[in-house]
Amino acid sequence: MQFGMRFRREDAADKVNDRFWHAIEGTPLDEVRRIQEERLRDQMTYLKANSTFYQEKFAKAGVEFDDIRTIEDLQKLPYTYKTEIRESLAADPPFGKHRAAPMYEIIQMQASSGTTGSPSYVALTESDAEMWHEMTARCFFANGVRPGDMVLHAFSLAKGFVGGIPVMQGLQYMGTIDVPVGADGGAERLLRACADTRPRCIVGAPNFVLHLAEKAPEVLGCKADELGVERVIVGGEPGGGIPSIRAKIEKAWGAKCTEMLGGTDLGVTYWAECDAQSGMHMVNMDYVLTELLDPESGRIIPWKKGAEGEMVYTALGRQASPLVRFRSGDYIEVIDTECSCGRTGPKIRCTGRTDDMLIVRGANVFPSAINSLIIEMVPETNGVMRIVADFEGHTTQGALTVIVERGPGRDPADDGALKKKIEQRLRDALVFKADVHLVAPDTFEKPGAAKVAFVLREYPDLP
């Protein structure tokens, strides 16, 4: 590989029968804490010498880099918000004022999806890139991928998208063979590649891998569960942790489905579900320090079973685009702090995003939770819905308008009864009042590898 980076981890082939990809995954938490705090102090030393962004930010907050010695000391520091990163990027393009490595050391650029026109560009040094490969390998290994596997790449293969080239790099690093078609190659090409190469694993967005399974009989003349796939690894959008979607994926492909979670700001993926299929482990505790924030009280809360909050990330060992106390916006529930697999990182499910959360007459409502209930009502519904948030901000005192696709073959004359049934289920389960409108199947575009757009600001055809 260019720049002297290893194309494949040297001991990848020896990992096939190992319990973990890296020992940190099963390390006792008191030892993990020691490692994290040592790396945290090193990161503060690096930022003190190299980051104008954090030098200015900490000085404004009246905090010295040398004051940060323990995990608890992080609470002295201000949060880093996405808006600040966007402002930093605009002030000093392309990588922003928070770039903390010289340009000649940067070897790779990634881009996160932008909601305000331009994406966020993230810089990687050689060390950063190899860290990303290592983090990705740990996740896929926990998900059930093994060196030597053939892996059908069903995310977009666009380089700027972390599900594209960075996923391929991570898979190659761990000694697998990436089948490089990508979602942008179309369902037919992906399915034909699947039939030709008989991959053991598929990686992609949950709704898109379901779409592939639905298309298999038409394209190949056989069902998806006849193609020999044993593992389906999903991420990039809500769905993998929703029991009804997981069950549909596993039935369609005749394979075990596991979930992963990450993002461009810190890496490709850093949370991954093991064979227990009971939540995603943090498997990169030596590279990412995660705090759990209660958004209502503003307090950092312990990682205990049943706890809920927003994840706050601090990069450890990062050079080019380091982040400290970064508000991720991912709202999670801690499923457990122990697992039969032996991994010591907490297990979570992502229940929504704090920036997606709507407040309906005082009740917190996540679009992904509404979607989960609509999917559970298949075949009465088509499992697809959109919310019309035709109000300012995230708060409404009125009913929330929800548009739901009726199930294939259902008579529109029965919409009245189905509307009442859905509204009652939403009220009972999520404690908010909905105004449901039924529309024909396939009204909305099938989601692909990008995040599902659950929320619309307007919809022209409502009565």
N, C-alpha and C positions, 0 to 999 in steps of 0.2 A: 504494500500500500504506500501511497505517497507520504512524504514527510517522515518516513521512518516508522509509521504506526504499524502495529501488528495487525495483519489481515485476519488472523485467527488466534485466539488464546492458545498458548503453547500446549497446555494440558487439557484442551477441550475433549479430546477423544477418551481421556481417562475418567471423565465425569459421568459417563453413561449410567453407571450403577450407584453413583453417590446419592446420599440423602439430600444434600443441599448443593447448590452451585458454589457458595462461599460459606465459610464457617460462621460468619457474623450472623447468619440467619437463625442459628440455633444457640447463639451465645447468651448466657445469663444476663439479665438486664442491668445488674450492677456493674458488670464488666463493659456492657454496651455504653452505659453512662460514662464510664471512665474514658473510653475511646472517643465518644462524642465531645466531651469537655476538652480533651486534649486537642482534638481537631478544631473545635470552636475557638480556642485560644490562638491556634495557628492561623485560622481564617481572619480573626480580628487583627493580628499582626500584619497579614497580607493587605487587608483593606486599609489599615492605617498608612501603609507605605504607597498604596497604588490607586485608591478609589477617591477621587475628588467628590463624587456624589455622596458617599457615606461620610467623608470627612466633614462636609458642609452640614449634612443631615444630623449627625451626632453632635456637632458643635452647637447647632440650633437647639437641640434637646438638652444640652448641658451634660452630656455623657462622654467619658473618655473611653477609647478603645480598650485601654488596660484595665478598666473596671469590669470588663466582661470575662469572668473566669469560670462561671458555672452556668448550668441550664437555667437556674432561677434568675441569674443576673440578666438574662435576655429580657426580662420584664421591665428593666430600666429603659429599654430602647423603644423608639417609636416604630410603628408598623410601616411597611412599604406597601403602597397601594398601586393598583394597575394604572390609575390616572397619573400618578407620579412617573411611572415608567413611560407612558405615552408622552408626557411633557418632556422627559429627559431625551427621548428619541427625537422629538421635534426640535429640541434645542441644539443637538449635536448629532446629526445623522451620519452614518446609518445605524450605529449601535448605541447612541445615547451617551449622556454624561456619566452613566453608571458603568461604561466600559472601563475595566480595570487592568487591561493588558494592552501592550503596544500593538498597533495594527500588523506589524510584520510577524507577530507570533500567532495571529488568528488564521486558521486554516479552513474553517467551515462556517457557513451562515445558515441559520434556520429561521423560519418565520411562523409565528402563531397567527391564527385567524383573527382578523381585525373587525370590530363592530362599528368603527368610526371611519372607515374608508381605507386606511393603510394598516397593514399587519405590523406586529411587533417583531423586529429583527433581533435575533439572539446570536451572539458570537461565541465561537468555540476555539480554544487553543488545542494543540495536540493532546495535552493532558486531559482537558475537558472532554474531548471527543472520545478518548479511550474510556473515561469514566462513564460516559453515556452508554457505550457498548457493554461495559460490565454491568451497569444497572439494568439494562434491557435483558441481558442474558439471565440474570438472576430471576427476573420476573417470568420470562418464558419457561425457564427450568421449573419454577414452582407451578406454572400453569400446565406442565406435563410434556413440554417439548424436550427432546433429547438430541445430543450430538449424533449426526448421521441421518436425522429425519429429513424427509422432503416436506417443505412447508409451502402451501399455496398462499400467495400474498394477495389478499382480497381487500386491503386498504388501497386508497389511491397511491400510486407510485411517484407522485410529485415530490421533488426533492425538498421543497420548502415545508411540506407537511411532515410532522414527525412520524406519522404512520407510514410514510413512504420510504425514502432512502435510509433514514436513520433506523427504521425497523429492520430493513434489509441488512444494514451494517451490523446491527446487534445479533441477528440470526447467523450471519456468516462468522462473526467473532466466536459464537458458541459452537461452531462446527456443524451447522445444518446447511441444507441446500435450499435457498429461497427460489421458488418458482415465480419469476418476475413478470407477471401479467398485470396485476393491479386492477382495482375497480374501474379505473378510467379506460381499461381495455374492453370493458363491456362484459355482460353476463355470459354471452355465448363463448367468447374466447376463454374466459376463466373456467367455464365448465368443460370445454374441450381439453384445456390444459390439465384439468383435474382427472379427466378420463385417461389422458395419455400418460401422465406421470404417477398417478395413484398415490398422492401425498398422504402421509400419516396425519398431518395437521393442516388446518386452515386458520388464518388469522384475518379478522375483519370486523366491521361494525355489525352488531347483532341483527338489525333489520335487513342489512344487505345480504348476510349469509342466509337468512331465511328466504329472501328473494331468490337467491341462487338455487336453493333447494326446490322452490316452487317452479323454477324454470327448467330444472333438469329433465323431466319427462319430455318436454317439448323439444329441447335442444339435443338431448342424448338418447332419448327413447328408453330411459331407465330412471329409477328413483335415485335420489341423492344417497340414500343409505346403502346402495349397491356399489358405491365408488371406493369403499375401503378406508374412508376417513375415520380415525379413532379419536381425534381431539379437535375441538373447535374453540379457539381462543378469541374472545370478543372484547372490544373497548371502543373508545372514541365517541360514544353517545350513550344515553340511558338505555337500559334494557337487559344487559347481561345479568344483573342481580334481581330482576323481576321474575319470580318463580314461573309464571305462565309463559313468558318469552323463552326462558331457559328450557322449559319442558318442550316447547314447540321445536326449538333448535335441536335438542337431543333426539327427539322422535324423528325429525326430518332427515338428519344425517346419520342416525344410529351411532352417535358418538358422545363422549363426555364433553360438556361445555364448561369452561372456566373463564373468569373475568379478570381484567387488569385495569389500572387507572394511573394516569400520569398527566403530563402536559409539557409544553415547550419551555416554560419558564425555568424548570428545574432539571428536565431530562426528557426522555421519551416516555418511560413508564417506571413507576417506583413502588406501586402496590400490586400484588398479584395473589390470586386465589389458588390454593392447593387442592389436592384430590378430595379433601373433606367437603369442598364446595359450600363452605359456611362463612364466607367473608374473605376479603382481600387482606393479606399480610403486608406490613411494611417490611420489605426485604433489603432495604438500602439504608439502614440506620447509621452507617458510617459515612454516608454521603449527603444525607438529608436529615436535618433535625426538625421534628414536627411537634408543634404545640397544638392544643385543642382549646379553642376560644368559644366561650358562651357569648353569642352576639348580643343577647339581651342585657346581661349583667356587665359585659366587658371583662370578665375574669377568665384567667387561664384555669382550666379544670383538669382533674386527673384522668388518665386513660383507664377507665373502669367500665366493666360490662354494663351496657345500657346508657352510657353517657352519649350526649349528642352535642355537636358544635361544628364550628368552622375550622378547617385546618389552616395553620399558619406555618410557613416553611422558612427555614434558614439553610442555605447551601453550605456544605462543608467541603473544603478542598477545591472550590471553584475559582477559576482565574478570570476569564474574559467578561462574563456577564453575571457576577455574583449577586445574590439577593439575600437580604436579612429581614426576618420577620415579615415575610411576604404574605399578604392576605389572599389566599387562593380563591375564595368564593365557594369552595366545595363544602357543602354541609353534609356531615356524615353521622352515622350511628356506630358506636363501638359494639360489635357483635360479641366479642369475647377477648380475653387476654391470654388464653391458653388454647392449644390445639394438639390433636393426636399426631400431627405430622412432626412436632418437635420445634417448629419455628416459634421464636419468642416475641416477634413483633406483633402488636395488636391486630385484630381482625376487624375490618370495617365494611359497611355498605354505604355508598354515596346515595343519599336520599334526595338530593337536589343541589341547587346553587343559591347562595344568599342573594346574588344579583338577579336571579330569576324569580325569587320568592315574591308572591303577591299576598297582600293583606286584605282579606275580604271580611268587612264588618268586624275587624279585630282578630280574625283567625288567620294564622300563617298557612298559606297554601302553596305547595310546590307543584308546578306543572307535571313533573315526572310522576308524582303520586296519583294525580288524576288519570294520567295515561295508563298507569298500572291497572287501575280499576276498569277502565274502558277495555283494556286487553283481556281482562278476566271475563268480560261479557261476550267474547267471541263464542258462537257465530251470530248472536243477536246483533252485535256490532262488527265492524270490519277491523277493530283494534286500532283505529286511527282517529285522532281528535286534534282540534286546535282551540285555543282560548283566544277570545277577542278582548284584549285589554284596551278598550277605547276610552281610557281615562288617564289623567296625568299621573306620572310616577308609578308607584307600585301598590297604591291603596285605593280601595273603593268602598263606599258604604252601600252600594247596590248589589244586586245579584251578579254573579260572574257568568258571562256568556260563554258557553262551551258548544262547539260545533263537532258533531260526532258522525262518522260515516256508518250508515246502517249496514248490516251484514249482507253479503251477496244473496240475491233471491228473495229478500224480505220485501213484503208488500208495503209501499209507502202509506197505505191506508191504516197500517198498524202503528204509525209513528207516534200517535198520541199516547198509547199505552207504554211504548218503549221510552218515550221522553220522561214520563212520570217515574218509571222504574229507575232510570239512570239518575235522575235528580234525587230520588230518595236514597239511592246507594251513596251518592256523593255526600249528601247531608249526614247520613248515618256514620260513614267511615271517616270523613274529613271535616265535618262540622262546619260546612258553609253552604250557602244557598246558591244554586246554579240555575241558569236559564238555558236549557239544552235545546239545540236545533239539530234535526237529523238531515243528512244530505246523502247523496248517492255514493256507493262504493267507488273508490279511486278518484274522488273529487280532488284530493290533495296528492301532490307528487310523492312517489315512493322515496323514502329517505335512503341515502347512500352512505358513504363513509364519513360524511360530515355530521356535526351535531344536529339532531332533529330540532327544527324551529317550531316549538310547541305554541308560541305566543305570537299572535297577530295584533297589530295596533288598529286595524280596521278590516272589515269584511263587507263587500258591497251588496251582497244578495240576501241579507237577513230581512225578514218581513218587519 
